[in-house]
Amino acid sequence: MMKSHRSIRQFIEQRIPRETLLELVRAGQGVATSSHVQAYSVVHVQNPSNRERIAELAGGQDDIVSCSDFLMFCADMKRPTEASERTGAAVTRGTTEQLLVASVDTALMAQNVALAAESEGLGICYIGGIRNNPEAISDLLRLPKHVYPVFGMCLGYPADAPDIKPRLPVEAILKEDVYEDDKAHVAAFDASMQRYYSERKGGNKSSDWSRNLTPLFETKLRPHMRDFLVERGFEMK
């Protein structure tokens, strides 16, 4: 199951039972967390107009509206810093380490939710596009200072079964003792991805892995994120 993940963007109208959703979040809470900080909060967005607005702000992603449940995963340093302050500790806020701890904790927690959901026959899709307009989304969800939205997640019962995308060969990922060059593995993977795009259901795309990275380094730069995080209280000092 863990090697068969695919992003689901089409859902049937069946709703996820409330208790099932709560169990998924409890499964998320079972993940490892740095120093037991649990630096995350999850906003369950149910209001239809809010979902429509988030879909628009995320770049027109209609699955946010059509899925059974939409969760916004937020890195949360408000709760732990305030808890520590109440004990009388001289709290320092806004460090780079706190940003990393909260972001990593949130990602780990979300992945546990995703695995639990898929084990129940549900489909999920991560929505990183919320970082296109994080300030507007934070205002919409009334996120306080020292909390920021990392990504969203659509959950529901799948209406389709897209092909599983190949992954890089393990030899490119697993380095032995030192960081070894992996250009040959990447070249082989590009060939695999070229075949995948040409052969997948309804496929008429001509590309590969390396060429698909272009937006990350040319257009999806999101330079506003640094100022946004500083304004949120993550000063990275």
C-alpha positions in Angstrom: 0.0 0.0 0.0 2.8 2.4 0.9 4.3 2.0 -2.6 1.0 2.5 -4.4 0.2 6.1 -3.7 -1.3 8.2 -6.4 -2.9 11.7 -6.1 -6.7 11.5 -6.4 -8.4 14.6 -7.8 -11.8 13.1 -8.7 -14.1 12.0 -5.9 -17.6 10.4 -5.7 -20.2 12.2 -3.6 -20.0 9.8 -0.7 -19.1 11.5 2.5 -16.4 10.3 5.0 -18.1 9.4 8.3 -17.1 11.9 11.1 -15.7 9.2 13.3 -13.5 7.9 10.4 -12.1 11.5 9.9 -11.4 11.7 13.7 -9.6 8.4 13.6 -7.4 9.6 10.6 -6.4 12.7 12.7 -5.7 10.5 15.7 -3.5 8.4 13.4 -1.7 11.5 12.4 -1.0 12.4 16.0 0.7 9.0 16.5 3.7 10.1 14.4 7.1 11.0 15.9 7.4 14.6 17.0 10.5 16.6 17.9 10.8 16.8 21.7 7.0 15.9 21.9 6.3 19.5 20.8 3.4 18.4 18.5 3.8 21.7 16.6 0.9 21.4 14.3 -2.8 22.2 14.0 -5.3 21.0 11.4 -8.2 23.1 10.2 -11.1 21.1 8.9 -12.6 23.4 6.3 -16.3 22.7 5.9 -17.8 26.0 4.9 -18.5 25.7 1.1 -17.7 29.4 0.3 -14.4 29.1 2.2 -13.5 26.0 0.2 -14.4 27.8 -3.1 -12.2 30.8 -2.1 -9.3 28.5 -1.1 -9.6 26.6 -4.4 -9.4 30.0 -6.2 -6.4 31.2 -4.2 -4.6 27.9 -4.7 -4.8 28.3 -8.5 -8.2 27.0 -9.4 -8.0 23.5 -7.9 -11.6 22.2 -8.0 -10.9 19.1 -6.0 -10.8 21.3 -2.9 -14.5 21.9 -3.5 -15.5 18.4 -4.7 -13.7 16.3 -2.1 -15.6 14.9 0.9 -13.3 16.7 3.4 -10.6 19.3 3.1 -7.9 19.7 5.8 -5.4 22.5 6.1 -2.2 21.4 7.8 -0.6 24.3 9.8 2.7 24.6 11.5 1.8 25.8 15.0 4.4 27.3 17.3 1.7 29.4 19.2 0.5 26.6 21.4 3.9 25.2 22.6 5.5 28.7 23.1 2.5 29.9 25.1 2.4 26.6 27.2 6.1 27.1 27.9 5.6 30.7 28.9 2.9 29.7 31.4 5.5 27.8 33.3 7.6 30.9 33.7 10.1 30.1 31.0 11.9 33.0 29.2 10.7 32.1 25.7 12.5 33.1 22.6 10.3 33.2 19.6 10.9 33.2 15.8 14.0 31.1 15.5 14.9 29.2 12.3 15.0 26.0 14.4 11.4 26.5 15.5 10.3 27.0 11.9 12.0 23.8 10.9 10.6 21.8 13.9 7.0 23.0 13.2 7.3 22.4 9.4 8.8 18.9 9.8 6.3 18.0 12.5 3.4 19.1 10.3 4.7 17.1 7.3 5.2 14.0 9.3 1.8 14.2 10.9 0.1 14.8 7.5 1.8 11.8 6.0 0.4 9.6 8.8 -3.0 10.9 8.0 -2.5 10.1 4.3 -1.4 6.6 5.0 -4.3 6.0 7.4 -6.7 7.4 4.8 -5.4 5.2 2.0 -5.5 2.1 4.2 -9.3 2.8 4.6 -9.7 2.9 0.8 -9.8 6.7 0.6 -7.9 8.9 -1.8 -5.9 12.0 -1.0 -4.3 14.9 -2.8 -1.8 17.3 -1.2 -2.4 20.9 -2.1 0.8 22.9 -2.1 -0.8 25.7 -4.1 -2.2 27.2 -0.9 1.3 28.8 -0.6 0.5 30.9 -3.7 -1.6 33.2 -1.4 -0.8 32.2 2.2 -1.7 35.6 3.7 -5.2 35.6 2.3 -5.8 32.0 3.3 -4.4 32.7 6.8 -6.9 35.6 7.1 -9.7 33.5 5.8 -9.0 30.7 8.4 -8.2 33.3 11.2 -4.8 31.8 11.8 -3.1 33.6 14.6 0.6 34.7 14.7 3.1 31.9 15.0 0.9 29.6 12.9 1.2 29.2 9.1 -0.5 27.0 6.5 2.0 24.5 5.1 -0.3 22.7 2.7 -3.8 21.4 2.3 -5.2 17.9 1.8 -8.2 16.7 -0.1 -9.8 13.5 1.2 -12.6 11.4 -0.3 -13.7 8.2 -2.0 -11.9 8.0 -5.3 -13.8 8.3 -8.6 -10.8 7.3 -10.7 -7.6 5.2 -10.4 -4.8 7.1 -12.1 -1.6 5.3 -13.0 1.1 5.2 -10.3 4.0 7.5 -11.2 7.4 5.9 -11.2 9.9 6.9 -8.6 13.6 7.5 -8.8 15.7 4.3 -8.6 16.6 3.6 -5.0 20.3 3.7 -6.1 19.8 7.5 -6.7 18.4 8.1 -3.3 20.4 5.7 -1.1 24.0 6.9 -0.8 26.7 4.6 0.7 29.0 6.4 3.2 29.4 9.5 1.0 27.3 11.5 -1.4 27.8 9.8 -4.8 27.0 11.3 -8.2 23.7 10.1 -9.5 23.5 11.6 -13.0 23.4 8.2 -14.7 20.4 7.2 -12.5 18.6 10.4 -13.3 19.2 9.9 -17.0 17.7 6.4 -16.8 14.8 7.8 -14.7 14.1 10.5 -17.3 13.7 7.7 -19.9 11.3 5.9 -17.6 9.2 9.0 -17.1 9.2 9.7 -20.8 7.6 6.2 -21.3 5.2 6.7 -18.5 3.9 10.0 -19.9 3.4 8.5 -23.4 1.8 5.3 -22.2 -0.4 6.4 -19.3 -4.2 6.5 -19.6 -5.1 9.3 -21.9 -1.4 10.2 -22.2 -0.3 12.5 -24.9 2.4 14.4 -22.9 6.0 14.5 -24.1 8.2 15.2 -21.1 10.4 13.7 -18.4 11.3 14.2 -14.8 14.1 16.8 -15.4 12.0 18.9 -17.7 9.0 18.7 -15.3 11.2 20.4 -12.6 11.4 23.6 -14.6 8.5 25.5 -12.8 10.1 24.9 -9.4 13.1 26.9 -10.5 11.6 29.3 -13.0 8.0 30.2 -12.1 6.9 28.6 -8.8 9.5 30.5 -6.8 7.0 32.0 -4.3 9.4 34.7 -3.2 6.6 36.2 -1.0 7.0 33.2 1.5 10.0 34.7 3.3 8.3 38.0 4.1 5.1 36.1 4.9 6.8 33.9 7.4 8.5 36.8 9.1 5.2 38.6 9.4 3.7 35.4 10.9 6.4 35.5 13.7 8.9 33.1 12.1 11.7 35.6 11.9 14.4 32.9 11.2 16.8 34.5 13.6 
